[in-house]
Amino acid sequence: MKILKKLPKSDPNLHLDLVKNGWVPMKEPKNLISVIFLSIPLMMVALMISIGVINIYSGISLSGFGFKK
């Protein structure tokens, strides 16, 4: 097993062919810090959905964990 720290280089000819056929390249963050900060809102949404599902299907309430409604 090999652990890679960088993404492999893409084929420029394949990239041009895909763009000509209507493919749009994704915009990706350049560094790890921006990835972490951009993922925080998604983590909050996932937390809210998880809490909502737990409240619907479980008899455990948030007050048992010290949260008041």
N, CA, C and O atoms as CSV, one atom per row, in Angstrom:
chain,resi,resn,atom,element,x,y,z
A,1,MET,N,N,0.848,-1.160,0.000
A,1,MET,CA,C,0.000,0.000,0.000
A,1,MET,C,C,0.904,1.237,0.000
A,1,MET,O,O,1.884,1.304,0.742
A,2,LYS,N,N,0.563,2.193,-0.828
A,2,LYS,CA,C,1.298,3.451,-0.887
A,2,LYS,C,C,0.415,4.570,-0.363
A,2,LYS,O,O,-0.775,4.634,-0.668
A,3,ILE,N,N,1.002,5.436,0.417
A,3,ILE,CA,C,0.300,6.620,0.895
A,3,ILE,C,C,0.794,7.808,0.096
A,3,ILE,O,O,1.983,8.127,0.114
A,4,LEU,N,N,-0.118,8.462,-0.605
A,4,LEU,CA,C,0.237,9.605,-1.436
A,4,LEU,C,C,-0.096,10.892,-0.706
A,4,LEU,O,O,-1.150,11.001,-0.079
A,5,LYS,N,N,0.785,11.852,-0.782
A,5,LYS,CA,C,0.542,13.145,-0.155
A,5,LYS,C,C,0.075,14.180,-1.167
A,5,LYS,O,O,-0.448,15.227,-0.784
A,6,LYS,N,N,0.255,13.904,-2.446
A,6,LYS,CA,C,-0.168,14.823,-3.494
A,6,LYS,C,C,-1.024,14.064,-4.502
A,6,LYS,O,O,-0.889,12.851,-4.665
A,7,LEU,N,N,-1.889,14.784,-5.160
A,7,LEU,CA,C,-2.688,14.178,-6.217
A,7,LEU,C,C,-1.812,13.946,-7.443
A,7,LEU,O,O,-0.912,14.738,-7.722
A,8,PRO,N,N,-2.069,12.866,-8.174
A,8,PRO,CA,C,-1.275,12.642,-9.387
A,8,PRO,C,C,-1.581,13.708,-10.439
A,8,PRO,O,O,-2.676,14.271,-10.470
A,9,LYS,N,N,-0.612,13.970,-11.284
A,9,LYS,CA,C,-0.792,14.966,-12.353
A,9,LYS,C,C,-1.791,14.433,-13.378
A,9,LYS,O,O,-1.806,13.244,-13.699
A,10,SER,N,N,-2.615,15.336,-13.876
A,10,SER,CA,C,-3.614,14.928,-14.855
A,10,SER,C,C,-3.042,15.018,-16.263
A,10,SER,O,O,-2.028,15.674,-16.503
A,11,ASP,N,N,-3.705,14.354,-17.169
A,11,ASP,CA,C,-3.304,14.363,-18.579
A,11,ASP,C,C,-3.889,15.620,-19.227
A,11,ASP,O,O,-5.111,15.757,-19.283
A,12,PRO,N,N,-3.057,16.539,-19.718
A,12,PRO,CA,C,-3.584,17.786,-20.297
A,12,PRO,C,C,-4.455,17.547,-21.528
A,12,PRO,O,O,-5.412,18.288,-21.751
A,13,ASN,N,N,-4.143,16.528,-22.332
A,13,ASN,CA,C,-4.961,16.248,-23.523
A,13,ASN,C,C,-6.346,15.756,-23.130
A,13,ASN,O,O,-7.348,16.149,-23.728
A,14,LEU,N,N,-6.396,14.901,-22.130
A,14,LEU,CA,C,-7.691,14.411,-21.643
A,14,LEU,C,C,-8.506,15.558,-21.069
A,14,LEU,O,O,-9.717,15.628,-21.279
A,15,HIS,N,N,-7.848,16.458,-20.345
A,15,HIS,CA,C,-8.539,17.619,-19.770
A,15,HIS,C,C,-9.163,18.482,-20.866
A,15,HIS,O,O,-10.315,18.899,-20.751
A,16,LEU,N,N,-8.410,18.746,-21.913
A,16,LEU,CA,C,-8.933,19.565,-23.019
A,16,LEU,C,C,-10.100,18.871,-23.714
A,16,LEU,O,O,-11.076,19.524,-24.083
A,17,ASP,N,N,-10.007,17.546,-23.899
A,17,ASP,CA,C,-11.113,16.802,-24.518
A,17,ASP,C,C,-12.373,16.877,-23.667
A,17,ASP,O,O,-13.471,17.049,-24.196
A,18,LEU,N,N,-12.223,16.748,-22.367
A,18,LEU,CA,C,-13.389,16.810,-21.477
A,18,LEU,C,C,-14.017,18.198,-21.494
A,18,LEU,O,O,-15.242,18.320,-21.523
A,19,VAL,N,N,-13.197,19.242,-21.477
A,19,VAL,CA,C,-13.725,20.612,-21.510
A,19,VAL,C,C,-14.455,20.869,-22.826
A,19,VAL,O,O,-15.499,21.521,-22.836
A,20,LYS,N,N,-13.915,20.363,-23.936
A,20,LYS,CA,C,-14.581,20.532,-25.241
A,20,LYS,C,C,-15.922,19.818,-25.274
A,20,LYS,O,O,-16.833,20.254,-25.978
A,21,ASN,N,N,-16.062,18.719,-24.521
A,21,ASN,CA,C,-17.311,17.962,-24.498
A,21,ASN,C,C,-18.308,18.485,-23.464
A,21,ASN,O,O,-19.339,17.855,-23.229
A,22,GLY,N,N,-18.012,19.631,-22.844
A,22,GLY,CA,C,-18.973,20.245,-21.945
A,22,GLY,C,C,-18.721,20.005,-20.465
A,22,GLY,O,O,-19.510,20.455,-19.633
A,23,TRP,N,N,-17.666,19.324,-20.120
A,23,TRP,CA,C,-17.358,19.113,-18.711
A,23,TRP,C,C,-16.851,20.417,-18.103
A,23,TRP,O,O,-16.145,21.183,-18.759
A,24,VAL,N,N,-17.212,20.661,-16.859
A,24,VAL,CA,C,-16.763,21.862,-16.160
A,24,VAL,C,C,-15.880,21.424,-14.994
A,24,VAL,O,O,-16.328,20.638,-14.159
A,25,PRO,N,N,-14.639,21.908,-14.910
A,25,PRO,CA,C,-13.780,21.522,-13.797
A,25,PRO,C,C,-14.303,22.095,-12.475
A,25,PRO,O,O,-14.801,23.219,-12.418
A,26,MET,N,N,-14.175,21.296,-11.426
A,26,MET,CA,C,-14.602,21.751,-10.103
A,26,MET,C,C,-13.586,22.732,-9.535
A,26,MET,O,O,-12.384,22.622,-9.778
A,27,LYS,N,N,-14.100,23.696,-8.768
A,27,LYS,CA,C,-13.203,24.614,-8.078
A,27,LYS,C,C,-12.939,24.026,-6.701
A,27,LYS,O,O,-13.874,23.751,-5.949
A,28,GLU,N,N,-11.689,23.838,-6.378
A,28,GLU,CA,C,-11.319,23.218,-5.119
A,28,GLU,C,C,-10.456,24.171,-4.312
A,28,GLU,O,O,-9.684,24.943,-4.879
A,29,PRO,N,N,-10.582,24.122,-2.985
A,29,PRO,CA,C,-9.710,24.949,-2.153
A,29,PRO,C,C,-8.246,24.526,-2.320
A,29,PRO,O,O,-7.946,23.359,-2.573
A,30,LYS,N,N,-7.364,25.483,-2.177
A,30,LYS,CA,C,-5.949,25.227,-2.419
A,30,LYS,C,C,-5.219,24.664,-1.197
A,30,LYS,O,O,-4.247,23.925,-1.351
A,31,ASN,N,N,-5.675,25.005,0.020
A,31,ASN,CA,C,-4.945,24.514,1.184
A,31,ASN,C,C,-5.881,23.921,2.237
A,31,ASN,O,O,-7.098,24.090,2.161
A,32,LEU,N,N,-5.313,23.235,3.204
A,32,LEU,CA,C,-6.068,22.492,4.197
A,32,LEU,C,C,-6.869,23.402,5.123
A,32,LEU,O,O,-7.985,23.052,5.509
A,33,ILE,N,N,-6.333,24.539,5.481
A,33,ILE,CA,C,-7.019,25.453,6.398
A,33,ILE,C,C,-8.334,25.941,5.787
A,33,ILE,O,O,-9.354,25.986,6.475
A,34,SER,N,N,-8.322,26.303,4.518
A,34,SER,CA,C,-9.561,26.768,3.885
A,34,SER,C,C,-10.570,25.626,3.763
A,34,SER,O,O,-11.776,25.859,3.851
A,35,VAL,N,N,-10.098,24.410,3.564
A,35,VAL,CA,C,-11.005,23.254,3.512
A,35,VAL,C,C,-11.711,23.077,4.864
A,35,VAL,O,O,-12.916,22.830,4.917
A,36,ILE,N,N,-10.958,23.205,5.931
A,36,ILE,CA,C,-11.538,23.047,7.277
A,36,ILE,C,C,-12.568,24.129,7.535
A,36,ILE,O,O,-13.666,23.835,8.008
A,37,PHE,N,N,-12.229,25.396,7.229
A,37,PHE,CA,C,-13.179,26.475,7.478
A,37,PHE,C,C,-14.412,26.394,6.583
A,37,PHE,O,O,-15.504,26.768,7.011
A,38,LEU,N,N,-14.263,25.920,5.371
A,38,LEU,CA,C,-15.421,25.780,4.489
A,38,LEU,C,C,-16.308,24.600,4.885
A,38,LEU,O,O,-17.490,24.581,4.542
A,39,SER,N,N,-15.762,23.620,5.595
A,39,SER,CA,C,-16.557,22.462,5.981
A,39,SER,C,C,-17.341,22.681,7.277
A,39,SER,O,O,-18.235,21.894,7.586
A,40,ILE,N,N,-17.028,23.725,8.037
A,40,ILE,CA,C,-17.714,23.967,9.309
A,40,ILE,C,C,-19.218,24.159,9.128
A,40,ILE,O,O,-19.978,23.564,9.891
A,41,PRO,N,N,-19.699,24.957,8.160
A,41,PRO,CA,C,-21.160,25.060,7.983
A,41,PRO,C,C,-21.812,23.714,7.655
A,41,PRO,O,O,-22.920,23.439,8.116
A,42,LEU,N,N,-21.145,22.882,6.871
A,42,LEU,CA,C,-21.706,21.571,6.556
A,42,LEU,C,C,-21.766,20.687,7.800
A,42,LEU,O,O,-22.706,19.910,7.966
A,43,MET,N,N,-20.771,20.803,8.666
A,43,MET,CA,C,-20.792,20.049,9.923
A,43,MET,C,C,-21.948,20.494,10.802
A,43,MET,O,O,-22.580,19.666,11.458
A,44,MET,N,N,-22.233,21.793,10.823
A,44,MET,CA,C,-23.346,22.316,11.635
A,44,MET,C,C,-24.689,21.789,11.113
A,44,MET,O,O,-25.560,21.411,11.897
A,45,VAL,N,N,-24.847,21.769,9.803
A,45,VAL,CA,C,-26.085,21.246,9.213
A,45,VAL,C,C,-26.248,19.770,9.551
A,45,VAL,O,O,-27.345,19.335,9.903
A,46,ALA,N,N,-25.169,18.995,9.449
A,46,ALA,CA,C,-25.225,17.572,9.777
A,46,ALA,C,C,-25.545,17.368,11.252
A,46,ALA,O,O,-26.269,16.438,11.606
A,47,LEU,N,N,-25.012,18.232,12.116
A,47,LEU,CA,C,-25.311,18.150,13.549
A,47,LEU,C,C,-26.788,18.397,13.810
A,47,LEU,O,O,-27.413,17.667,14.579
A,48,MET,N,N,-27.350,19.417,13.178
A,48,MET,CA,C,-28.776,19.730,13.374
A,48,MET,C,C,-29.664,18.590,12.878
A,48,MET,O,O,-30.643,18.237,13.535
A,49,ILE,N,N,-29.333,18.023,11.743
A,49,ILE,CA,C,-30.121,16.896,11.220
A,49,ILE,C,C,-30.021,15.705,12.166
A,49,ILE,O,O,-31.026,15.046,12.434
A,50,SER,N,N,-28.837,15.424,12.668
A,50,SER,CA,C,-28.654,14.297,13.586
A,50,SER,C,C,-29.444,14.494,14.874
A,50,SER,O,O,-30.105,13.571,15.349
A,51,ILE,N,N,-29.375,15.685,15.431
A,51,ILE,CA,C,-30.130,15.968,16.661
A,51,ILE,C,C,-31.624,15.838,16.408
A,51,ILE,O,O,-32.353,15.306,17.246
A,52,GLY,N,N,-32.085,16.322,15.252
A,52,GLY,CA,C,-33.508,16.204,14.927
A,52,GLY,C,C,-33.955,14.763,14.791
A,52,GLY,O,O,-35.024,14.403,15.284
A,53,VAL,N,N,-33.170,13.938,14.140
A,53,VAL,CA,C,-33.524,12.526,13.976
A,53,VAL,C,C,-33.511,11.818,15.325
A,53,VAL,O,O,-34.387,11.000,15.604
A,54,ILE,N,N,-32.531,12.123,16.158
A,54,ILE,CA,C,-32.485,11.512,17.492
A,54,ILE,C,C,-33.698,11.917,18.312
A,54,ILE,O,O,-34.271,11.083,19.013
A,55,ASN,N,N,-34.101,13.181,18.241
A,55,ASN,CA,C,-35.269,13.640,18.998
A,55,ASN,C,C,-36.553,12.979,18.508
A,55,ASN,O,O,-37.450,12.711,19.307
A,56,ILE,N,N,-36.652,12.717,17.220
A,56,ILE,CA,C,-37.873,12.118,16.681
A,56,ILE,C,C,-37.995,10.654,17.075
A,56,ILE,O,O,-39.069,10.215,17.486
A,57,TYR,N,N,-36.921,9.895,16.958
A,57,TYR,CA,C,-36.993,8.453,17.114
A,57,TYR,C,C,-36.514,7.916,18.455
A,57,TYR,O,O,-36.606,6.711,18.689
A,58,SER,N,N,-36.016,8.751,19.330
A,58,SER,CA,C,-35.475,8.254,20.581
A,58,SER,C,C,-36.187,8.894,21.759
A,58,SER,O,O,-36.669,10.024,21.680
A,59,GLY,N,N,-36.242,8.154,22.842
A,59,GLY,CA,C,-36.839,8.685,24.063
A,59,GLY,C,C,-35.867,9.533,24.854
A,59,GLY,O,O,-36.248,10.125,25.863
A,60,ILE,N,N,-34.633,9.604,24.425
A,60,ILE,CA,C,-33.630,10.411,25.112
A,60,ILE,C,C,-33.842,11.869,24.720
A,60,ILE,O,O,-33.973,12.190,23.539
A,61,SER,N,N,-33.876,12.746,25.717
A,61,SER,CA,C,-34.048,14.164,25.427
A,61,SER,C,C,-32.726,14.895,25.634
A,61,SER,O,O,-31.806,14.387,26.276
A,62,LEU,N,N,-32.659,16.075,25.086
A,62,LEU,CA,C,-31.442,16.871,25.226
A,62,LEU,C,C,-31.267,17.367,26.655
A,62,LEU,O,O,-30.145,17.675,27.058
A,63,SER,N,N,-32.342,17.454,27.432
A,63,SER,CA,C,-32.224,17.905,28.809
A,63,SER,C,C,-31.435,16.899,29.643
A,63,SER,O,O,-30.851,17.270,30.661
A,64,GLY,N,N,-31.408,15.646,29.234
A,64,GLY,CA,C,-30.612,14.646,29.916
A,64,GLY,C,C,-29.119,14.885,29.760
A,64,GLY,O,O,-28.321,14.369,30.542
A,65,PHE,N,N,-28.740,15.659,28.760
A,65,PHE,CA,C,-27.338,15.983,28.533
A,65,PHE,C,C,-26.991,17.399,29.020
A,65,PHE,O,O,-25.880,17.876,28.792
A,66,GLY,N,N,-27.930,18.063,29.684
A,66,GLY,CA,C,-27.661,19.395,30.221
A,66,GLY,C,C,-28.132,20.536,29.342
A,66,GLY,O,O,-27.921,21.700,29.680
A,67,PHE,N,N,-28.770,20.225,28.214
A,67,PHE,CA,C,-29.312,21.280,27.355
A,67,PHE,C,C,-30.759,21.526,27.724
A,67,PHE,O,O,-31.512,20.588,27.983
A,68,LYS,N,N,-31.148,22.795,27.747
A,68,LYS,CA,C,-32.538,23.140,28.053
A,68,LYS,C,C,-33.210,23.663,26.803
A,68,LYS,O,O,-32.613,24.406,26.024
A,69,LYS,N,N,-34.444,23.273,26.620
A,69,LYS,CA,C,-35.199,23.706,25.436
A,69,LYS,C,C,-35.828,25.041,25.647
A,69,LYS,O,O,-36.500,25.554,24.752
